[in-house]
Amino acid sequence: MQNPSISTIFEKEEGGKYSNNALLYQYILKYPILIREQSTNNNTDSNHNIQWSLWNIMEWLKITLPEFKLKYANDNISEFIPKVRRRIKGKLDDPVNLELLQSEKKKQDKGDGTTDKYRFTIFGQLLGWIICSIDFDNSSINRREVINKQIFNILQQIFKTGEYSPAIDIVASNFISTCMQKELFGNIVNLLKNALNDEEIQIDTISDLLHNLTTCDFKEQNSKVIFTKLWDETIKGLEPKVKELVLYNLKLSLERDIQNHVNAYQLYEKTWFDNKNDPKIVAVECSCTTTNCEYYTPAVMGLMEYKERKFYSRINLENLTPLCLGIYEIRSFTNDNPSELSAICKACGKGSLRLSFPS
C-alpha cells in the first residue's frame, strides 16, 4: 500500500476538480473550523482542541459533504453508517500517519470497550485553514483577512521563538511577521495554496510544504524577487548569534551543492577546508570564459553575495516590474552578468573567471 501523502489530500481528476476522496480528506480537516461556524460558540481555539469520535464525524459528514448529501439523501443515520464507516476510518488513519491528527483510545460511555478519539495537531489546523482559504478565494476581504490571521497565528506557533528555538524557526517567524506588517502575508498564504494545488509539486509532508515558505519558492518572478529580498533582510537583521547559525546552515547547504559539481576537486577541497569555520563566506569554483581554456580554480566569496548572484542568474530581468528592477539595481555585485567575475584567467590571460551555479 502506498504511503499517505499531503498531495493525496489535493488530488484532482481530469478537468481540474478535486476527487471525491480528496474532498473527503479536506472536509475532515475543515471539521473543527466548520463546526465553529455552525455553532453559537465562536471560540476558535476551543474547537481546535476538541476531541471527537468516528461516530461524531460520520454524522457531520452525512449532512455536510456534498457527495454524501447527494448519494445518501434518503438514508437515515443507521442506514448510512455501515455504508461509509470503513471508508471514513481509512481517511482518518492517513491524517494520523501524516501527523495532522492525533488518535488515542478512550473508554466508551457505555460498556467496557474502548473507542478512538481524535484531536487535530497544529499541522492539521494549519492545513484546515489553508483549505478554507482555497474554498473562499472569492469571498469578501474581511473573511480572507480572518483566515489569513488564523494561518499567521498557527505559523507563529509552529515557528516558535524562544531561548531554545532552532535558528530557522526564529528567522521564519521574523520573516512572516515582517510580511504581515507590510500587508504582504496574503502572498505567503497564496504561496502555500499554490504549492498544494500544483500537480507538478510533490508534497509528502508538512515539512515539504513549509520548505516552500522558507525558500520563497514563488513561481512568479516578481514575487520571488520581492520576498527573497525580504528574507535576506530578515537574516541581516537577526541577533548576531542567531544570524551566525543561519548563515552557517546556509553555507553548508550551498557548499554541499557546489561540491557535487566541482572539477578540480583537490584544489577546491583545500580552500573549502581552510575556510570551513567562517559562516560569512562560501568556497566556490571558478572557470575561464575563453573557449578551450580548461582552467578551474577555487575561490572564496561573501556568502550573501554568492546567494544573490545565484538567485539573479535564474531571473529574467526583462520580465521584472520597475519596482523589482529597482531592487535588482541595489544588488551587491556590480556587473550585469551574475556569473562573471572581474578576475583575469591566470592560465591564458585572455578570459575572465566565471561562476557555475549548480541547479
C-alpha positions as CSV (number, residue, x, y, z in Angstrom):
1,M,0.0,0.0,0.0
2,Q,1.3,3.5,-0.9
3,N,2.3,5.7,2.0
4,P,-0.1,8.6,2.6
5,S,1.0,12.0,1.3
6,I,-0.2,15.5,1.7
7,S,-0.5,15.7,-2.1
8,T,-3.2,13.0,-1.9
9,I,-5.4,15.4,0.0
10,F,-5.4,17.7,-3.1
11,E,-5.6,15.0,-5.8
12,K,-7.5,16.1,-8.9
13,E,-9.5,14.4,-11.6
14,E,-9.3,15.2,-15.3
15,G,-10.8,18.7,-15.6
16,G,-9.1,20.0,-12.5
17,K,-11.8,19.1,-9.9
18,Y,-10.8,17.5,-6.6
19,S,-11.5,13.8,-6.5
20,N,-14.2,12.6,-4.1
21,N,-11.5,11.1,-1.8
22,A,-9.6,14.4,-1.8
23,L,-12.8,16.3,-0.8
24,L,-13.4,13.8,2.0
25,Y,-10.0,14.4,3.4
26,Q,-10.5,18.1,3.1
27,Y,-13.8,18.1,4.9
28,I,-12.3,16.1,7.7
29,L,-9.5,18.7,8.1
30,K,-12.1,21.5,8.0
31,Y,-14.2,19.8,10.7
32,P,-13.2,22.0,13.7
33,I,-13.5,25.2,11.6
34,L,-16.9,24.5,10.1
35,I,-18.5,23.2,13.3
36,R,-17.4,26.5,14.9
37,E,-19.3,28.4,12.1
38,Q,-22.3,26.2,12.7
39,S,-22.2,26.7,16.4
40,T,-23.1,29.6,18.6
41,N,-19.7,29.2,20.3
42,N,-17.2,31.1,18.1
43,N,-14.2,30.4,20.2
44,T,-11.8,29.1,17.5
45,D,-9.2,27.7,20.0
46,S,-11.8,25.7,21.9
47,N,-13.0,24.0,18.8
48,H,-9.5,23.3,17.6
49,N,-8.8,21.4,20.8
50,I,-11.9,19.3,21.0
51,Q,-11.8,15.5,20.9
52,W,-14.2,13.7,18.7
53,S,-15.1,10.2,17.6
54,L,-15.6,8.4,14.3
55,W,-19.3,8.5,15.0
56,N,-19.2,12.3,15.5
57,I,-17.6,12.9,12.2
58,M,-19.7,10.4,10.3
59,E,-22.9,12.1,11.5
60,W,-21.5,15.5,10.5
61,L,-20.2,14.4,7.1
62,K,-23.6,13.0,6.2
63,I,-25.2,16.4,6.3
64,T,-22.1,18.4,5.1
65,L,-20.0,16.6,2.5
66,P,-21.7,17.2,-1.0
67,E,-21.0,13.6,-2.1
68,F,-22.8,12.1,0.9
69,K,-25.6,14.7,0.9
70,L,-26.5,13.6,-2.7
71,K,-25.8,9.9,-2.5
72,Y,-27.3,9.2,0.9
73,A,-30.1,11.8,1.0
74,N,-32.8,9.3,1.7
75,D,-30.8,7.2,4.3
76,N,-31.3,7.6,8.0
77,I,-28.1,7.6,10.1
78,S,-28.4,3.9,11.0
79,E,-28.5,3.0,7.3
80,F,-25.8,5.5,6.3
81,I,-23.1,4.4,8.9
82,P,-22.5,0.8,7.7
83,K,-22.1,2.0,4.1
84,V,-19.3,4.6,4.8
85,R,-17.7,3.5,8.1
86,R,-14.8,1.6,6.6
87,R,-14.0,4.3,4.1
88,I,-14.1,7.2,6.6
89,K,-12.0,5.2,9.1
90,G,-9.3,4.8,6.4
91,K,-9.4,8.5,5.6
92,L,-8.8,9.2,9.3
93,D,-5.9,6.8,9.6
94,D,-3.9,8.6,6.9
95,P,-4.0,12.1,8.6
96,V,-2.9,10.4,11.8
97,N,0.1,8.9,10.0
98,L,0.8,12.4,8.5
99,E,0.7,13.9,12.0
100,L,-2.3,16.0,11.1
101,L,-4.5,14.2,13.7
102,Q,-3.8,12.5,17.0
103,S,-5.6,9.4,18.0
104,E,-6.0,7.8,21.4
105,K,-8.1,5.0,22.9
106,K,-10.8,6.2,25.3
107,K,-13.3,4.2,27.3
108,Q,-16.7,4.1,25.8
109,D,-19.6,5.9,27.5
110,K,-21.4,2.6,27.7
111,G,-20.0,-0.8,28.3
112,D,-16.3,-1.9,28.9
113,G,-15.0,-1.3,25.4
114,T,-12.8,1.5,24.0
115,T,-13.2,3.8,21.1
116,D,-10.8,6.0,19.1
117,K,-10.9,9.7,20.0
118,Y,-9.3,12.2,17.6
119,R,-7.8,15.6,18.0
120,F,-6.2,18.0,15.5
121,T,-2.5,18.7,15.7
122,I,-1.1,22.2,15.0
123,F,-0.2,20.9,11.5
124,G,-3.8,19.7,10.9
125,Q,-5.1,23.1,12.0
126,L,-2.8,24.8,9.5
127,L,-3.9,22.6,6.6
128,G,-7.5,23.0,7.6
129,W,-7.3,26.8,7.4
130,I,-5.4,26.7,4.1
131,I,-8.2,24.5,2.7
132,C,-10.7,27.1,3.9
133,S,-8.7,29.8,2.2
134,I,-8.8,27.8,-1.1
135,D,-12.6,27.4,-0.7
136,F,-13.1,31.1,0.0
137,D,-10.8,32.5,-2.7
138,N,-13.6,34.7,-4.0
139,S,-15.0,35.7,-0.6
140,S,-15.1,39.1,1.0
141,I,-11.9,40.9,2.0
142,N,-12.9,40.6,5.7
143,R,-13.3,36.9,5.5
144,R,-9.9,36.5,3.8
145,E,-8.3,38.6,6.5
146,V,-9.8,36.4,9.2
147,I,-8.5,33.3,7.5
148,N,-5.1,34.8,6.9
149,K,-4.8,35.9,10.6
150,Q,-5.6,32.3,11.7
151,I,-2.9,30.9,9.4
152,F,-0.5,33.6,10.6
153,N,-1.1,32.7,14.3
154,I,-0.7,29.0,13.6
155,L,2.6,29.6,11.7
156,Q,3.8,31.6,14.6
157,Q,3.1,28.6,16.9
158,I,4.9,26.3,14.5
159,F,7.9,28.6,14.2
160,K,8.3,29.3,18.0
161,T,10.8,31.9,19.1
162,G,12.5,31.3,22.4
163,E,15.7,30.6,24.2
164,Y,16.0,27.0,22.7
165,S,14.3,27.6,19.3
166,P,16.2,26.5,16.2
167,A,17.6,29.4,14.2
168,I,15.5,28.6,11.2
169,D,12.3,28.9,13.3
170,I,13.5,32.3,14.5
171,V,14.2,33.7,11.0
172,A,11.0,32.2,9.7
173,S,8.9,33.8,12.5
174,N,10.6,37.2,11.9
175,F,10.0,36.8,8.2
176,I,6.3,36.1,8.4
177,S,5.9,38.9,11.0
178,T,7.5,41.3,8.5
179,C,5.2,40.1,5.7
180,M,2.2,40.7,8.0
181,Q,3.4,44.2,9.0
182,K,3.9,45.1,5.3
183,E,0.5,43.7,4.4
184,L,2.1,41.0,2.3
185,F,1.1,38.0,4.3
186,G,-1.7,37.1,1.8
187,N,1.0,36.4,-0.7
188,I,2.5,33.8,1.7
189,V,-0.9,32.2,2.0
190,N,-1.2,32.1,-1.8
191,L,2.3,30.6,-2.0
192,L,1.2,27.7,0.3
193,K,-2.1,27.2,-1.6
194,N,-0.4,27.2,-5.0
195,A,2.1,24.6,-3.8
196,L,-0.7,22.3,-2.6
197,N,-2.7,22.8,-5.8
198,D,0.3,22.4,-8.2
199,E,0.2,18.8,-9.5
200,E,3.9,19.1,-10.6
201,I,4.9,19.6,-7.0
202,Q,5.0,16.5,-4.8
203,I,4.4,17.5,-1.1
204,D,4.6,14.4,1.0
205,T,4.8,16.0,4.5
206,I,4.1,19.3,6.2
207,S,7.9,19.9,6.2
208,D,7.8,19.8,2.4
209,L,5.0,22.5,2.4
210,L,6.8,24.8,4.8
211,H,10.0,24.4,2.7
212,N,8.2,26.5,0.1
213,L,7.8,29.2,2.6
214,T,11.4,29.2,3.9
215,T,12.8,29.2,0.3
216,C,10.3,31.8,-1.0
217,D,9.6,29.4,-3.8
218,F,7.2,31.6,-5.8
219,K,6.7,30.7,-9.4
220,E,6.1,34.4,-10.5
221,Q,9.5,36.1,-10.8
222,N,8.5,39.5,-9.4
223,S,7.1,37.9,-6.2
224,K,10.3,35.8,-6.0
225,V,12.4,39.0,-6.1
226,I,10.4,40.8,-3.5
227,F,10.1,38.0,-1.0
228,T,13.7,36.8,-1.4
229,K,14.8,40.4,-0.6
230,L,12.6,40.4,2.5
231,W,14.0,37.0,3.6
232,D,17.6,38.2,3.1
233,E,16.9,41.4,5.0
234,T,15.4,39.3,7.8
235,I,18.6,37.3,8.0
236,K,20.7,40.5,8.1
237,G,18.6,41.9,11.0
238,L,18.9,38.9,13.3
239,E,20.6,38.9,16.6
240,P,24.3,38.1,15.9
241,K,24.4,34.6,17.4
242,V,21.3,33.5,15.6
243,K,22.4,35.1,12.4
244,E,25.7,33.2,12.6
245,L,23.8,29.9,12.9
246,V,21.5,30.8,10.0
247,L,24.5,31.7,7.8
248,Y,26.4,28.6,8.8
249,N,23.5,26.3,7.9
250,L,23.1,28.2,4.6
251,K,26.8,27.9,3.9
252,L,26.7,24.1,4.5
253,S,23.8,23.8,2.1
254,L,25.4,25.9,-0.7
255,E,28.8,24.2,-0.4
256,R,27.2,20.8,-0.5
257,D,25.7,21.6,-3.9
258,I,28.9,23.2,-5.1
259,Q,31.0,20.2,-4.2
260,N,28.7,17.9,-6.3
261,H,29.7,19.9,-9.4
262,V,33.4,20.6,-8.8
263,N,36.0,19.8,-11.5
264,A,39.4,20.4,-9.7
265,Y,38.3,18.7,-6.5
266,Q,41.6,18.5,-4.6
267,L,42.3,22.3,-5.1
268,Y,38.7,23.1,-4.1
269,E,38.8,20.8,-1.1
270,K,41.8,22.6,0.4
271,T,40.2,26.0,0.0
272,W,37.0,24.7,1.5
273,F,38.8,23.2,4.5
274,D,40.8,26.3,5.2
275,N,37.6,28.3,5.4
276,K,35.1,25.7,6.7
277,N,34.5,27.5,10.0
278,D,33.7,31.0,8.7
279,P,29.9,31.3,8.3
280,K,30.2,34.6,6.3
281,I,32.0,33.1,3.3
282,V,31.5,30.3,0.9
283,A,34.1,28.3,-1.1
284,V,33.4,28.3,-4.8
285,E,35.0,27.1,-8.0
286,C,35.6,29.4,-11.0
287,S,36.3,28.6,-14.6
288,C,37.7,30.5,-17.6
289,T,35.3,32.2,-20.1
290,T,37.7,31.5,-23.0
291,T,36.8,28.6,-25.3
292,N,39.1,25.6,-24.9
293,C,40.8,27.0,-21.8
294,E,40.1,24.4,-19.2
295,Y,41.2,26.4,-16.2
296,Y,39.4,25.8,-12.9
297,T,40.4,27.5,-9.7
298,P,38.8,27.7,-6.2
299,A,38.0,31.0,-4.6
300,V,36.1,32.3,-1.6
301,M,33.2,34.8,-1.7
302,G,30.9,36.5,0.7
303,L,28.0,34.1,1.3
304,M,25.2,36.6,0.8
305,E,26.9,37.9,-2.4
306,Y,27.1,34.3,-3.8
307,K,23.5,33.7,-2.8
308,E,22.4,36.9,-4.5
309,R,24.4,36.0,-7.7
310,K,23.0,32.5,-7.8
311,F,19.5,33.9,-7.3
312,Y,19.7,36.5,-10.1
313,S,21.3,34.0,-12.5
314,R,17.8,32.4,-12.7
315,I,15.8,35.7,-13.1
316,N,14.9,37.2,-16.5
317,L,15.3,40.9,-15.9
318,E,13.1,41.7,-18.9
319,N,10.1,40.3,-17.0
320,L,10.6,42.4,-13.9
321,T,8.4,45.3,-12.9
322,P,10.0,48.7,-12.3
323,L,9.8,48.0,-8.5
324,C,11.8,44.8,-8.8
325,L,14.2,46.3,-11.3
326,G,14.9,48.8,-8.6
327,I,15.6,46.0,-6.1
328,Y,18.0,44.5,-8.6
329,E,19.8,47.8,-9.1
330,I,20.9,47.8,-5.5
331,R,22.5,44.3,-5.7
332,S,25.8,43.8,-4.1
333,F,27.7,42.8,-7.3
334,T,28.4,45.4,-9.9
335,N,28.5,43.6,-13.2
336,D,25.2,42.7,-15.1
337,N,26.0,39.0,-15.5
338,P,25.8,37.3,-12.1
339,S,28.2,34.5,-13.1
340,E,31.0,36.8,-14.4
341,L,33.8,37.9,-12.1
342,S,36.3,40.7,-12.7
343,A,39.4,38.4,-12.2
344,I,41.5,37.5,-15.2
345,C,42.3,33.9,-16.0
346,K,45.9,33.1,-14.9
347,A,46.2,30.2,-17.4
348,C,45.5,32.0,-20.7
349,G,45.5,35.7,-19.7
350,K,42.7,36.3,-22.2
351,G,39.5,35.4,-20.5
352,S,37.8,36.3,-17.2
353,L,36.6,34.0,-14.5
354,R,33.0,32.9,-14.0
355,L,31.0,31.0,-11.5
356,S,29.0,27.9,-12.4
357,F,25.8,27.7,-10.4
358,P,24.5,24.2,-9.5
359,S,20.9,23.7,-10.4
